[in-house]
Amino acid sequence: MADPRSTTPQLEKYYAKRASEYEQVYEKAERQDELEWLRGRIPVLFRGRTVLEVACGTGYWKQFIAKTAKKVYACDINEAVLEIARDKPIAKDRVEFFRADAVSLDGVDARCDAAFAGFWWSHVKKSGIERFVANLATRLAPGSLVGILDNTYVEGSSTAISRRDAEGNTYQKRKVLSGEEYEVLKNFPTADELREAVAPVAREAHLESLHYYWLLVFTLK
């Protein structure tokens, strides 16, 4: 029987342990040009919007979104990463934080006209993507703008895939600075898979493909 959970049991524990060192992922030298482009692109995308940020983590992208957004409602299941996010130098009236599961989105009010999820899609099992997309759509106003940012697999830069399960989900083995090792779900969807996943809720969608990253932008029906 397939596991009904959309994420793996170790994922929450891994990110809690990695909270203080997570943003080192943005220091890879070969990715700086693309990250600079994204740090400019994403604030333009959400200018004047009231944004729900799903799985905000340590708030790295929130600090750029909040520069131009009307307000950001940022959620994560992990209190450890939310503590770091709250310390980012952003006006308190521009951001509101709360705990919520990023797939069920229970407790998220339908008060936003945009949403952003950075590096979360890849941590959802293939069997959970439909549920995530549907739940997200119900938490947003009709016509809302959604941006999904995640990784492309690049040999030599990405962490190697350690295994693939029967459903086709892929996994990586990652270590935190303490030396503890975790197996982390990390999927790398194709362009067709992304478009198919959002088709039931999207009026239109386009994929902005970089070498190390992809940004899927769509508007809800």
C-alpha positions in Angstrom: 0.0 0.0 0.0 1.3 3.5 -0.9 2.3 5.7 2.0 -0.5 8.3 2.4 1.9 10.9 3.6 2.9 13.5 1.0 6.3 14.1 2.6 8.8 11.8 4.4 8.9 11.4 8.2 12.5 12.6 8.4 12.0 15.9 6.5 10.7 18.0 9.3 13.4 16.8 11.7 16.1 17.4 9.1 15.1 21.0 8.5 14.8 21.7 12.2 18.4 20.3 12.7 19.7 22.3 9.6 17.9 25.6 10.4 21.0 27.5 11.5 23.1 26.4 8.5 20.4 26.2 5.8 21.2 29.4 3.9 24.7 28.1 3.1 22.9 26.5 0.1 22.8 30.0 -1.5 26.6 30.4 -1.3 27.5 28.0 -4.2 29.8 30.0 -6.4 28.5 28.6 -9.7 24.9 29.6 -8.9 25.4 33.3 -8.0 24.4 34.7 -11.4 21.1 32.9 -11.4 20.4 33.7 -7.8 21.0 37.4 -8.4 18.5 37.2 -11.3 16.0 35.5 -9.1 16.4 38.1 -6.3 15.4 40.7 -8.8 12.7 38.7 -10.6 10.7 37.6 -7.6 10.1 41.0 -6.0 8.8 42.3 -9.4 6.5 39.3 -9.7 4.8 40.0 -6.4 4.7 43.8 -6.4 1.6 45.2 -4.7 0.3 41.7 -3.9 -0.8 40.1 -0.6 1.4 37.0 -0.6 1.0 33.6 1.1 4.5 32.1 1.4 4.3 28.4 1.8 7.1 26.6 3.7 9.0 29.8 4.2 11.9 28.2 6.0 14.4 30.7 7.3 12.8 33.5 5.4 15.5 33.9 2.8 13.0 34.7 -0.1 10.6 36.5 2.2 13.1 39.3 2.7 13.0 40.0 -1.1 9.3 39.5 -1.6 8.5 41.8 1.3 10.4 44.7 -0.5 7.5 45.1 -3.0 4.6 43.1 -1.7 1.7 44.7 0.2 2.0 42.1 2.9 3.5 38.6 3.3 1.8 35.8 5.3 4.6 33.3 5.8 4.0 29.8 7.2 6.2 26.8 8.0 5.7 23.7 10.2 9.0 24.1 11.9 9.3 26.5 14.7 13.1 26.3 14.5 13.2 27.9 11.1 10.4 30.4 11.9 12.6 31.8 14.7 15.3 32.6 12.2 12.8 34.0 9.7 11.4 36.4 12.4 14.8 37.9 12.9 15.3 39.0 9.3 15.5 42.8 9.1 12.0 43.5 7.7 9.3 45.9 9.0 7.1 43.9 11.3 3.9 45.3 9.7 4.9 43.8 6.3 5.1 40.2 7.4 3.0 37.9 9.6 4.3 34.4 10.6 2.3 31.3 11.6 2.7 27.6 11.8 1.0 25.4 9.2 1.5 22.2 7.3 2.6 23.1 3.8 0.5 20.4 2.1 -2.8 20.5 4.0 -2.5 24.3 4.6 -4.9 23.9 7.5 -5.5 27.1 9.3 -4.6 29.3 6.3 -7.2 32.0 5.6 -8.2 32.8 2.1 -7.0 36.4 2.2 -4.2 36.5 -0.3 -4.1 37.2 -4.0 -0.7 35.6 -4.5 1.4 32.7 -3.3 5.1 31.7 -3.4 6.7 28.4 -2.5 10.5 28.2 -2.7 12.2 24.8 -2.8 9.1 23.0 -1.4 7.6 21.4 -4.5 10.5 19.0 -4.7 9.9 17.8 -1.1 6.3 16.7 -1.9 5.7 13.1 -3.0 4.3 12.7 -6.5 1.1 11.3 -4.9 0.8 14.4 -2.8 1.2 17.1 -5.5 -2.4 17.1 -6.7 -3.5 17.6 -3.1 -1.0 20.4 -2.5 -2.0 22.3 -5.6 -5.8 21.9 -4.9 -5.4 23.0 -1.3 -3.3 26.0 -2.3 -5.9 27.1 -4.9 -8.7 27.0 -2.3 -6.6 29.3 0.1 -6.3 32.0 -2.5 -8.6 34.4 -4.3 -9.7 33.6 -7.9 -7.2 35.1 -10.3 -4.3 34.9 -7.8 -0.7 34.8 -9.0 1.4 31.8 -7.9 5.2 31.4 -8.2 6.9 28.1 -7.5 10.7 28.1 -7.3 12.9 25.0 -7.2 16.0 23.2 -8.3 17.0 21.6 -11.6 19.2 18.6 -11.1 22.7 19.4 -12.3 25.4 16.7 -12.2 28.4 17.8 -10.1 26.5 20.6 -8.4 23.4 18.9 -7.0 23.6 16.3 -4.3 23.6 12.8 -5.9 20.3 10.8 -6.0 20.6 7.9 -3.5 17.5 6.0 -4.5 14.2 6.0 -6.3 11.1 4.4 -4.8 8.3 2.5 -6.5 6.3 5.6 -7.1 9.2 7.3 -8.8 10.1 9.7 -6.0 13.9 10.3 -5.7 15.9 10.8 -2.5 19.2 12.3 -1.4 21.4 11.5 1.6 22.3 14.8 3.4 24.5 15.5 6.4 24.2 18.4 8.8 27.2 20.0 10.5 26.8 17.7 13.5 27.5 14.7 11.3 24.0 13.3 11.4 22.8 11.9 8.1 19.2 12.1 6.8 17.5 10.7 3.8 15.6 13.5 2.2 12.9 13.3 -0.5 14.0 15.5 -3.4 12.1 15.3 -6.7 13.1 16.9 -10.0 10.0 17.3 -12.1 9.9 17.7 -15.8 8.3 20.7 -17.5 5.4 18.5 -18.7 4.9 17.2 -15.1 4.7 20.8 -13.8 2.3 22.0 -16.4 0.1 18.9 -15.9 0.0 19.4 -12.1 -1.3 22.9 -12.2 -3.6 22.5 -15.2 -6.7 21.8 -13.1 -6.5 25.1 -11.3 -4.5 27.4 -13.6 -5.9 29.8 -16.2 -2.5 30.1 -17.8 1.1 29.0 -16.8 4.6 29.5 -18.0 7.9 28.0 -16.9 11.0 30.2 -16.6 13.9 27.6 -16.9 17.4 28.4 -15.8 20.3 26.0 -15.5 20.2 25.4 -11.8 16.7 26.5 -11.0 13.2 26.7 -12.5 10.4 29.2 -11.7 6.8 28.2 -12.5 4.4 31.1 -12.7 0.7 30.6 -13.1 -2.6 32.5 -12.6 -5.6 30.7 -10.9 -8.9 30.4 -12.7 
